[in-house]
Amino acid sequence: MIYTSQEYAEMAIKANEEGKALKEVKGKLKLVDPEPIHLSDEQIILQNQSIKTALISEANEKIAILQDVIDLDMQESNEDEQLKNWKKHRILLTRVDTSNINVTFPKKPV
């Protein structure tokens, strides 16, 4: 069956809204459950490394700002404690073994 660009676009939007995928079944486009993505161990390890790097960067940014606040005597609340917690978090992140495909990252401080 031939679909116009408009028909295809409408089906694609509907599939996206419903969390479905478009698949050709017996010559017709159907909305189906998406097939799970299977990652290799190597892909998972690379993903873990990217996550770790991003989390450490976030921690570095939080620490830098909190340290500035403290250095300039501009604390408003429990920022000394927040700084301590973010530093602990950063240390825990550096100890994460990203080669473990079932790695669990430490929770961010609040």
Backbone as CSV, one residue per row, in Angstrom:
resi,resn,N_x,N_y,N_z,CA_x,CA_y,CA_z,C_x,C_y,C_z
1,MET,0.845,-1.172,0.000,0.000,0.000,0.000,0.894,1.241,0.000
2,ILE,0.470,2.268,-0.692,1.224,3.515,-0.784,0.566,4.561,0.100
3,TYR,1.373,5.230,0.902,0.884,6.267,1.809,1.410,7.624,1.350
4,THR,0.592,8.636,1.488,1.062,9.990,1.208,1.959,10.426,2.356
5,SER,2.728,11.469,2.126,3.588,12.004,3.182,2.748,12.423,4.380
6,GLN,1.587,12.999,4.120,0.694,13.450,5.189,0.188,12.258,6.008
7,GLU,-0.238,11.199,5.327,-0.739,10.008,6.032,0.370,9.378,6.881
8,TYR,1.553,9.290,6.280,2.669,8.709,7.002,3.017,9.558,8.228
9,ALA,3.045,10.879,8.041,3.361,11.782,9.154,2.343,11.640,10.278
10,GLU,1.061,11.554,9.923,0.006,11.401,10.939,0.172,10.089,11.699
11,MET,0.498,9.013,10.979,0.704,7.725,11.647,1.945,7.770,12.542
12,ALA,2.985,8.433,12.070,4.217,8.525,12.864,3.972,9.324,14.138
13,ILE,3.209,10.399,14.045,2.886,11.206,15.227,2.061,10.385,16.204
14,LYS,1.083,9.658,15.694,0.246,8.819,16.560,1.092,7.740,17.246
15,ALA,1.992,7.127,16.479,2.859,6.090,17.049,3.704,6.679,18.177
16,ASN,4.249,7.861,17.940,5.079,8.519,18.943,4.275,8.835,20.202
17,GLU,3.083,9.353,20.037,2.236,9.705,21.177,1.864,8.487,22.008
18,GLU,1.717,7.352,21.351,1.308,6.124,22.042,2.494,5.252,22.460
19,GLY,3.702,5.718,22.188,4.875,4.929,22.529,5.011,3.680,21.682
20,LYS,4.535,3.762,20.466,4.562,2.613,19.549,5.565,2.869,18.438
21,ALA,5.734,1.873,17.587,6.594,1.974,16.408,5.754,1.681,15.184
22,LEU,6.185,2.201,14.053,5.534,1.885,12.783,6.249,0.694,12.170
23,LYS,5.471,-0.272,11.705,6.065,-1.449,11.075,5.174,-1.882,9.936
24,GLU,5.808,-2.277,8.845,5.037,-2.762,7.705,4.681,-4.224,7.949
25,VAL,3.378,-4.504,7.958,2.881,-5.862,8.163,1.941,-6.176,7.011
26,LYS,2.316,-7.162,6.191,1.512,-7.570,5.038,1.158,-6.377,4.146
27,GLY,2.163,-5.527,3.927,1.981,-4.409,3.016,1.308,-3.186,3.610
28,LYS,0.935,-3.243,4.877,0.297,-2.093,5.523,1.110,-1.653,6.731
29,LEU,1.115,-0.345,6.969,1.780,0.168,8.161,0.887,-0.044,9.370
30,LYS,1.472,-0.597,10.400,0.747,-0.863,11.640,1.507,-0.236,12.807
31,LEU,0.764,0.108,13.863,1.375,0.540,15.113,1.647,-0.704,15.942
32,VAL,2.894,-0.883,16.325,3.272,-2.070,17.088,4.125,-1.639,18.279
33,ASP,4.248,-2.512,19.265,5.142,-2.247,20.385,6.574,-2.246,19.855
34,PRO,7.373,-1.287,20.285,8.756,-1.241,19.794,9.551,-2.434,20.310
35,GLU,10.476,-2.874,19.487,11.336,-3.979,19.894,12.397,-3.443,20.849
36,PRO,12.710,-4.187,21.900,13.722,-3.706,22.850,15.091,-3.597,22.173
37,ILE,15.845,-2.622,22.601,17.193,-2.432,22.086,18.131,-3.286,22.938
38,HIS,18.905,-4.094,22.287,19.858,-4.946,22.994,21.248,-4.374,22.801
39,LEU,21.876,-3.971,23.899,23.218,-3.415,23.848,24.238,-4.488,24.193
40,SER,25.372,-4.424,23.531,26.465,-5.333,23.876,27.081,-4.869,25.199
41,ASP,27.854,-5.755,25.818,28.541,-5.379,27.060,29.433,-4.166,26.826
42,GLU,30.104,-4.124,25.687,30.985,-2.998,25.365,30.194,-1.697,25.272
43,GLN,29.013,-1.750,24.657,28.173,-0.552,24.556,27.696,-0.094,25.932
44,ILE,27.354,-1.047,26.789,26.908,-0.715,28.146,28.047,-0.061,28.924
45,ILE,29.250,-0.592,28.790,30.412,-0.027,29.483,30.672,1.394,29.000
46,LEU,30.600,1.625,27.701,30.788,2.982,27.164,29.711,3.924,27.683
47,GLN,28.488,3.423,27.754,27.388,4.228,28.288,27.633,4.546,29.767
48,ASN,28.084,3.562,30.531,28.399,3.769,31.941,29.486,4.837,32.112
49,GLN,30.510,4.785,31.251,31.592,5.767,31.329,31.069,7.178,31.036
50,SER,30.177,7.290,30.056,29.599,8.601,29.716,28.762,9.142,30.872
51,ILE,27.988,8.267,31.480,27.155,8.677,32.619,28.050,9.140,33.771
52,LYS,29.088,8.367,34.064,30.004,8.719,35.154,30.646,10.079,34.899
53,THR,31.116,10.309,33.691,31.742,11.585,33.343,30.763,12.739,33.516
54,ALA,29.529,12.550,33.062,28.516,13.605,33.186,28.189,13.884,34.646
55,LEU,28.073,12.840,35.454,27.762,13.024,36.875,28.906,13.714,37.622
56,ILE,30.139,13.371,37.286,31.283,14.033,37.915,31.327,15.502,37.501
57,SER,31.038,15.788,36.258,31.005,17.188,35.804,29.937,17.983,36.549
58,GLU,28.778,17.370,36.737,27.709,18.032,37.481,28.152,18.302,38.921
59,ALA,28.789,17.296,39.537,29.262,17.459,40.917,30.317,18.566,40.992
60,ASN,31.230,18.604,40.034,32.260,19.648,40.007,31.632,21.039,39.940
61,GLU,30.606,21.176,39.126,29.937,22.469,38.991,29.264,22.879,40.303
62,LYS,28.540,21.945,40.921,27.874,22.242,42.205,28.903,22.607,43.271
63,ILE,29.989,21.842,43.330,31.030,22.081,44.327,31.660,23.454,44.121
64,ALA,31.963,23.802,42.890,32.607,25.096,42.604,31.721,26.255,43.066
65,ILE,30.426,26.160,42.762,29.512,27.243,43.155,29.391,27.320,44.674
66,LEU,29.191,26.166,45.321,29.069,26.159,46.781,30.349,26.651,47.447
67,GLN,31.498,26.278,46.889,32.772,26.724,47.462,32.902,28.243,47.336
68,ASP,32.466,28.794,46.199,32.488,30.258,46.028,31.597,30.940,47.057
69,VAL,30.417,30.390,47.257,29.478,30.956,48.232,30.121,30.995,49.617
70,ILE,30.771,29.928,49.986,31.395,29.833,51.308,32.621,30.745,51.401
71,ASP,33.458,30.719,50.364,34.665,31.551,50.363,34.334,33.039,50.487
72,LEU,33.196,33.433,49.921,32.813,34.855,49.932,31.831,35.192,51.058
73,ASP,31.688,34.261,52.007,30.779,34.457,53.149,29.375,34.882,52.706
74,MET,28.835,34.161,51.726,27.505,34.486,51.205,26.497,33.362,51.464
75,GLN,26.770,32.523,52.474,25.870,31.410,52.776,24.492,31.921,53.156
76,GLU,23.496,31.178,52.702,22.118,31.511,53.063,21.483,30.436,53.930
77,SER,21.902,29.200,53.764,21.275,28.127,54.544,22.328,27.101,54.916
78,ASN,22.110,25.867,54.592,23.012,24.778,54.969,24.033,24.490,53.858
79,GLU,24.580,25.523,53.268,25.475,25.327,52.124,26.799,24.673,52.516
80,ASP,27.236,24.812,53.771,28.426,24.078,54.229,28.164,22.573,54.130
81,GLU,27.007,22.162,54.602,26.629,20.739,54.565,26.444,20.260,53.129
82,GLN,25.835,21.106,52.303,25.656,20.745,50.891,27.009,20.515,50.221
83,LEU,27.957,21.394,50.484,29.297,21.257,49.905,29.924,19.929,50.322
84,LYS,29.837,19.629,51.592,30.391,18.377,52.106,29.741,17.172,51.421
85,ASN,28.421,17.210,51.284,27.701,16.095,50.652,28.056,15.938,49.178
86,TRP,28.201,17.054,48.454,28.579,16.976,47.037,30.011,16.460,46.884
87,LYS,30.893,16.837,47.796,32.268,16.323,47.734,32.289,14.819,47.984
88,LYS,31.513,14.356,48.962,31.413,12.913,49.221,30.859,12.189,47.993
89,HIS,29.835,12.795,47.383,29.218,12.223,46.188,30.255,12.090,45.069
90,ARG,31.048,13.132,44.873,32.075,13.103,43.816,33.083,11.988,44.079
91,ILE,33.485,11.825,45.328,34.422,10.751,45.667,33.804,9.389,45.359
92,LEU,32.538,9.212,45.758,31.864,7.938,45.470,31.783,7.682,43.970
93,LEU,31.541,8.737,43.199,31.472,8.581,41.741,32.811,8.130,41.166
94,THR,33.913,8.676,41.683,35.223,8.295,41.154,35.539,6.828,41.434
95,ARG,34.858,6.252,42.413,35.096,4.850,42.776,34.188,3.876,42.027
96,VAL,33.285,4.389,41.215,32.368,3.526,40.475,33.131,2.776,39.388
97,ASP,32.939,1.460,39.340,33.576,0.613,38.329,32.645,0.527,37.118
98,THR,32.940,1.319,36.095,32.057,1.359,34.915,32.176,0.111,34.048
99,SER,33.144,-0.750,34.327,33.247,-1.993,33.560,32.236,-3.033,34.041
100,ASN,31.596,-2.755,35.163,30.527,-3.613,35.683,29.245,-3.244,34.936
101,ILE,28.715,-4.157,34.129,27.536,-3.812,33.322,26.277,-3.619,34.162
102,ASN,26.321,-4.047,35.424,25.179,-3.852,36.330,25.466,-2.774,37.371
103,VAL,26.293,-1.818,36.999,26.728,-0.778,37.923,25.532,0.021,38.460
104,THR,25.662,0.444,39.706,24.681,1.336,40.321,25.417,2.597,40.722
105,PHE,24.919,3.728,40.238,25.547,5.002,40.576,24.970,5.530,41.883
106,PRO,25.815,6.214,42.679,25.308,6.770,43.946,24.271,7.858,43.674
107,LYS,23.331,7.992,44.617,22.288,9.026,44.486,22.881,10.403,44.740
108,LYS,22.324,11.372,44.016,22.787,12.749,44.176,22.330,13.296,45.514
109,PRO,23.139,14.160,46.115,22.693,14.820,47.355,21.530,15.767,47.065
110,VAL,20.747,16.012,48.091,19.623,16.930,47.923,19.935,18.295,48.485
